[in-house]
Amino acid sequence: MLKDITLGQYFPGDTIVHRLDPRSKLILVVLYIAALFQASGWISYLTVTAATALCMILSHIRPKNIFKGLKPMLFIIVLTALLNLFYTGGREIVPGWHVTWEGLEKSVQMILRIVLLITGTFLLTYTTSPIALTDGLEMLLSPLKKIKVPVHEMTIMMSMALRFIPTLIEETDKIMSAQKARGADFETSRWRAAATTAARAARA
């Protein structure tokens, strides 16, 4: 699961998206998020989806990398979909099941919103190096320096956080692999592991 977390990774390339000024990317991402949260119908959702797909094609980012980044968020996506499916009033699809057509539509739209939100922000980090992203954010926030806001320090902290996310994930994965080699079990729960150990001891 840890290897599926791709936030903060940068995939070098020479596409039009990679060469785009980081300030423009940041502004476009903010507008993208605003448009996504303002979307209220299928036409608007399809428009945002088409724009996202176009950016993926232009940046040569493989869908597999996006899907890997979505895996850790699968629980939140499913939970959000189920809550909207069962707790939205309207015309019931099957009487007595409390599942409505309005809930089904809202559930699908919420799934699209979360997936597109994550995909759009991932495309920003995938196509922009942490240094370029930091410089772009600092230049955009530079007017705040006039009111004594520590813009440089804030952007440096963000850069360090993005840079060390992949490193921390890799080191954590190494530690888990070493513990597994010593007999640790991260796949089953503590109680199940204890029961299995007790059963083995009883058979011995």
C-alpha positions in Angstrom: 0.0 0.0 0.0 2.9 2.4 0.8 4.3 2.0 -2.7 1.0 3.2 -4.1 1.4 6.6 -2.6 2.7 8.8 -5.4 2.1 12.3 -3.9 5.2 14.4 -4.2 6.8 12.4 -7.0 8.1 14.1 -10.1 8.2 12.4 -13.5 10.7 14.3 -15.7 9.6 15.0 -19.2 9.7 17.5 -22.1 6.0 17.9 -22.8 4.1 21.2 -23.1 2.7 20.6 -19.6 6.2 20.1 -18.1 7.5 23.3 -19.8 4.6 25.4 -18.6 5.5 28.1 -16.1 4.9 26.8 -12.5 3.0 30.0 -11.7 0.6 29.3 -14.5 0.1 25.7 -13.3 -0.7 26.8 -9.8 -3.3 29.4 -11.0 -4.8 26.8 -13.4 -5.0 24.2 -10.6 -6.8 26.7 -8.4 -9.3 27.5 -11.2 -9.6 23.8 -11.9 -10.6 23.1 -8.2 -13.0 26.1 -8.2 -14.7 24.8 -11.4 -14.8 21.3 -10.0 -16.6 22.4 -6.8 -19.0 24.6 -8.8 -20.0 21.8 -11.1 -23.6 20.9 -10.7 -24.7 19.0 -13.8 -23.4 16.2 -16.0 -22.3 18.6 -18.7 -20.0 20.5 -16.3 -18.6 17.2 -14.9 -18.0 15.9 -18.4 -16.2 19.1 -19.3 -13.9 18.9 -16.3 -13.3 15.2 -17.0 -12.4 15.9 -20.7 -10.0 18.7 -19.6 -8.3 16.4 -17.1 -8.0 13.6 -19.7 -6.5 16.2 -22.2 -3.9 17.3 -19.6 -3.0 13.6 -19.0 -2.5 13.0 -22.7 -0.4 16.2 -23.2 1.8 15.4 -20.1 2.3 11.7 -21.1 1.4 10.7 -17.6 0.2 7.1 -17.7 -3.2 6.3 -16.1 -1.5 3.6 -14.1 0.3 6.2 -12.1 -2.9 8.0 -11.3 -4.7 4.8 -10.3 -1.8 3.9 -8.0 -2.2 7.3 -6.3 -6.0 6.7 -5.9 -5.7 3.4 -4.1 -5.0 4.8 -0.6 -8.1 7.0 -1.0 -10.3 4.1 -2.1 -11.9 3.7 1.4 -12.9 7.4 1.5 -14.3 7.3 -2.0 -16.4 4.2 -1.3 -17.6 5.6 2.1 -18.6 8.9 0.5 -20.5 7.1 -2.3 -22.4 4.9 0.1 -23.4 7.8 2.4 -24.7 9.8 -0.6 -26.4 6.7 -2.0 -28.4 5.8 1.1 -29.0 9.2 2.8 -30.2 11.2 -0.1 -34.0 11.6 -0.4 -36.0 11.3 -3.5 -37.6 8.7 -5.7 -36.8 5.2 -4.6 -35.3 2.8 -7.1 -36.5 -0.3 -5.2 -39.3 0.4 -2.6 -38.1 -0.3 0.9 -34.4 -0.2 0.1 -34.0 3.6 0.7 -31.9 3.9 -2.5 -33.1 6.8 -4.6 -32.3 7.9 -8.2 -31.2 11.3 -6.8 -28.9 9.5 -4.3 -27.4 7.4 -7.1 -26.8 10.5 -9.3 -25.2 12.4 -6.3 -23.1 9.4 -5.4 -21.6 9.1 -8.9 -21.0 12.8 -9.0 -19.2 12.8 -5.7 -17.0 9.9 -6.8 -16.1 11.9 -10.0 -15.4 15.0 -7.9 -13.0 13.3 -5.5 -11.2 11.3 -8.3 -10.9 14.4 -10.5 -9.7 16.5 -7.5 -7.0 14.0 -6.7 -6.0 13.6 -10.3 -5.7 17.3 -11.0 -3.5 17.9 -8.0 -1.4 14.9 -8.7 -0.8 16.1 -12.3 0.7 19.3 -10.8 3.3 17.5 -8.7 3.9 14.9 -11.4 4.9 17.5 -14.0 6.5 20.1 -11.8 9.7 19.6 -9.8 9.6 20.6 -6.1 12.1 23.4 -6.7 10.1 24.9 -9.6 6.9 24.5 -7.6 8.4 26.3 -4.7 9.8 29.2 -6.8 6.4 29.6 -8.5 4.5 29.7 -5.3 7.0 32.2 -3.8 6.6 34.5 -6.8 2.8 34.3 -6.6 2.8 35.1 -2.9 5.6 37.7 -3.0 3.1 40.7 -2.6 2.4 39.3 0.9 6.0 40.1 1.9 4.9 43.8 2.2 2.7 42.9 5.2 5.5 40.9 6.8 4.2 37.4 5.9 7.2 34.9 5.9 6.6 33.8 2.3 10.1 32.4 1.7 10.0 30.3 4.9 6.5 28.9 4.1 7.5 27.9 0.6 10.7 26.3 1.8 8.7 24.2 4.3 6.3 23.1 1.6 9.2 22.2 -0.7 10.9 20.1 2.0 7.6 18.3 2.8 7.0 17.4 -0.9 10.6 16.4 -1.3 10.7 14.1 1.7 7.3 12.3 1.2 8.7 9.8 -1.3 11.8 9.3 0.9 9.8 8.7 4.1 7.6 6.2 2.2 10.6 4.3 0.9 12.3 4.2 4.3 9.0 3.0 6.0 8.6 0.3 3.4 12.2 -0.9 4.0 11.5 -1.0 7.8 8.3 -3.0 7.2 10.1 -5.4 4.9 12.8 -5.9 7.5 10.2 -6.6 10.2 8.4 -9.1 7.9 11.7 -10.9 7.4 11.8 -11.2 11.2 8.3 -12.7 11.4 6.1 -9.7 11.8 2.7 -9.9 10.2 1.2 -6.6 8.8 -1.5 -8.3 6.7 -3.7 -9.6 9.5 -5.1 -7.9 12.6 -3.5 -8.2 16.0 -6.2 -10.5 17.4 -6.2 -12.8 14.4 -2.4 -13.0 14.6 -2.5 -13.8 18.3 -5.2 -16.5 17.7 -3.1 -18.0 15.0 0.0 -18.1 17.2 -2.0 -19.7 20.1 -3.4 -22.3 17.7 0.1 -23.2 16.5 1.4 -23.4 20.0 -1.5 -25.7 21.0 -0.9 -28.0 18.1 2.8 -28.2 19.0 
